[in-house]
Amino acid sequence: MSTGNNGGRPRPPQAVASKSGPIASSAKQPTLAVPSSKPPSTPRSPSQTLQAGKPSAPSSQIDAANDKATAALIRRVLCPQSSNYGPDQRERGTPRPLEELLPPLTSSNEVDLQLYALIAIIIKEFVYAWYSTITPDHTFSDEIIQIIAHCTRALEQRLRQVDVDALVLDEIPALVEAHIVAFRTAYQNPHMNRSASYLHTAYHTLNPHPALFPVPDASDTTAIAEQQKRETAYRQLLAQGVLAVLLPTEDLENVYLRTLVGDILADMILGERP
């Protein structure tokens, strides 16, 4: 019987790689545990887990909520006795818009909302604090709002006529340059010290102001009180001058309203009265 090319010699069996070979059967080398550089994570509380999983509210919703709260403040202070519901709004259950309850202050409803919020706080703290103890009638406060609205509308018309290029390129740089020149002149005097009190006095000597000059000594309480009186009188002059320009003649003739609005402008807006 022929065996082919192997010459009758039996073919040795092929070696089968066993899974238990020298690589697989070799003992595992011990490994060293390297500590992690990350700090251990602290477990979250259930409230933190809920906050992390809760999506943040969009800015538009936050702005809408703020505007709603602002409008509620204005209605509560400035429109307490007005009919907040018209025939159409009563059917829908929605209050009347503020544009129908209050006179416009500017040409922008968004600006009016913020201005009326400021006016509401001022009238609540400065007018209602004493006026509500006399009478619950709001006719007086309504007249104040009308005067303020007339002033803001007239002021907006004047601002629209301002030459912005001349203001930004000519007038403001000239004021800044005068301030810098006066400070350098006071600072470069070799015969005087350069303390803050001296620089303050020297600057106001070069640029005297009726409400700030002469500069009082910080240790002289009498001089400080006199300066505060001058500042108060100067703010009153500014307020009355603004009202004389912005208000119509019939409102200027009302001494009580003019005085009260002037005090609000001088003390609550221009001044530092809390």
Sequence and secondary structure as in RCSB ss.txt:
>XXXX:A:sequence
MSTGNNGGRPRPPQAVASKSGPIASSAKQPTLAVPSSKPPSTPRSPSQTLQAGKPSAPSSQIDAANDKATAALIR
RVLCPQSSNYGPDQRERGTPRPLEELLPPLTSSNEVDLQLYALIAIIIKEFVYAWYSTITPDHTFSDEIIQIIAH
CTRALEQRLRQVDVDALVLDEIPALVEAHIVAFRTAYQNPHMNRSASYLHTAYHTLNPHPALFPVPDASDTTAIA
EQQKRETAYRQLLAQGVLAVLLPTEDLENVYLRTLVGDILADMILGERP
>XXXX:A:secstr
   GGGTT          TTSHHHHS          SS       HHHHHHHHS    HHHHHHHHHHHHHHHHH
HHH SSS    HHHHHHT    HHHHS  SSS HHHHHHHHHHHHHHHHHHTHHHHTTT S  HHHHHHHHHHHH
HHHHHHHHHHTS HHHIIIIIHHHHHHHHHHHHHHHHT TTS   HHHHHHHHHHHS  TTT S   TT HHHHH
HHHHHHHHHHHHHHHHHHHHHS HHHHT HHHHHHHHHIIIIIIIS   
